[in-house]
Amino acid sequence: MEKRILIVNQDPNAREALAQTLAASGYQVYTAADEIAALFQFGFRQPDVVILDEREHEALRRIRSLSSVPIIALAAADSTSGSDVLGQGADYYVRQPNVGELQAKIRASFRRQ
């Protein structure tokens, strides 16, 4: 069975590029552009991992309140808020565009489940 990943990001280009990359790696990928769509997709698709932009604080908080699913927060290369998202419930923090590190964190999340 394919592992399911939910990507939450307001930037359509970033969201689609990441979705294509992960789908090419064999994952079933679902996307959401905002908190409402994220919560709908989360409840409907029941993803194995959630990847969200570090600015999606409310989506992070709400998903964490619903589940212990692994959450990976993505940040811009120049961002300094890694400890903020980890403190809000994210399991991992990855600076963009480090796709190799992101895929390693995804695999680590699956090993923990």
Buried (B, 14 or more C-beta within 10 A) or exposed (E): EEBBBBBBBEEEEBBEBBBEBBEEBEBBBBBBBBBEBBBEBBEEBEBBBBBBBBBBBBBBEBBBEEBEBBBBBBBEEEBEBBEBBBEBBBBBBBBBBEBEBBBEBBEBBEEEE
